């Protein structure tokens, strides 16, 4: 692999991991904006003053946990793919 190609790949890796982590940060920001008040989670449940634990669990999964799991899984997949690609390329420059 030529030095130019290696440098190009490195730049692409940086773009990919940066984009993946930006998606994680944006998801966190959106969750905070949409589902919190002063840094505390405000679940969207029924209009009852004291929602049941089942309603809270459902709201937690719907509003926060599922979304975070998805963006974290995507970011981890990007990182794994980059690592795997780097390992299988011969004659890669040392860092």
C-alpha positions as CSV (number, residue, x, y, z in Angstrom):
1,X,0.0,0.0,0.0
2,X,1.4,3.4,-0.9
3,X,2.0,6.1,1.6
4,X,-0.6,8.3,0.0
5,X,-3.2,5.5,0.2
6,X,-2.3,4.8,3.8
7,X,-2.7,8.5,4.7
8,X,-6.0,8.6,2.9
9,X,-7.3,5.5,4.8
10,X,-6.2,7.0,8.1
11,X,-8.2,10.2,7.3
12,X,-11.2,8.1,6.4
13,X,-10.9,6.2,9.6
14,X,-10.8,9.5,11.5
15,X,-13.9,10.8,9.7
16,X,-15.8,7.5,10.3
17,X,-15.1,7.3,14.1
18,X,-15.7,11.0,14.5
19,X,-19.1,10.8,12.8
20,X,-20.0,7.8,14.9
21,X,-19.2,9.5,18.1
22,X,-20.9,12.7,17.0
23,X,-24.0,10.6,16.6
24,X,-23.7,9.3,20.2
25,X,-23.2,12.9,21.5
26,X,-26.2,14.2,19.5
27,X,-28.4,11.3,20.8
28,X,-27.4,12.2,24.4
29,X,-28.1,15.9,23.7
30,X,-31.5,15.0,22.2
31,X,-32.4,12.8,25.1
32,X,-31.5,15.5,27.6
33,X,-33.4,18.1,25.7
34,X,-36.5,15.9,25.1
35,X,-36.6,13.8,28.3
36,X,-35.1,15.8,31.2
37,X,-35.6,18.8,33.3
38,X,-32.6,20.3,35.0
39,X,-30.5,17.2,34.4
40,X,-33.1,14.7,35.7
41,X,-35.1,12.3,33.6
42,X,-38.7,13.2,33.2
43,X,-40.4,10.1,31.9
44,X,-43.4,10.4,29.6
45,X,-45.9,8.0,31.1
46,X,-49.6,8.1,31.8
47,X,-51.0,11.2,33.5
48,X,-51.1,9.5,36.8
49,X,-49.1,11.3,39.5
50,X,-47.2,8.1,40.5
51,X,-46.7,5.8,37.5
52,X,-46.2,2.2,38.1
53,X,-42.8,0.6,37.9
54,X,-43.9,-1.1,34.6
55,X,-44.7,2.3,33.1
56,X,-41.4,3.7,34.2
57,X,-39.5,0.8,32.7
58,X,-41.4,1.1,29.4
59,X,-40.7,4.8,29.3
60,X,-37.0,4.3,30.2
61,X,-36.6,1.9,27.3
62,X,-38.6,3.9,24.9
63,X,-37.2,7.3,25.7
64,X,-33.5,6.6,26.6
65,X,-32.2,3.1,26.8
66,X,-33.1,1.7,23.3
67,X,-31.9,4.8,21.6
68,X,-28.6,4.9,23.5
69,X,-28.0,1.2,22.9
70,X,-28.6,1.7,19.2
71,X,-26.1,4.6,18.7
72,X,-23.6,2.9,21.0
73,X,-23.8,-0.3,19.1
74,X,-23.3,1.6,15.8
75,X,-20.3,3.4,17.1
76,X,-18.8,0.2,18.5
77,X,-19.4,-1.5,15.1
78,X,-17.6,1.4,13.3
79,X,-14.6,1.1,15.7
80,X,-14.5,-2.7,15.4
81,X,-14.6,-2.5,11.6
82,X,-11.8,0.1,11.5
83,X,-9.7,-2.1,13.8
84,X,-10.4,-5.2,11.7
85,X,-9.6,-3.4,8.5
86,X,-6.3,-2.0,10.0
87,X,-5.2,-5.5,11.1
88,X,-5.8,-7.1,7.7
89,X,-4.0,-4.5,5.7
90,X,-0.3,-5.5,5.0
91,X,2.5,-3.1,5.2
92,X,0.6,-0.5,7.2
93,X,2.8,2.2,8.7
94,X,3.4,2.1,12.4
95,X,2.0,4.7,14.6
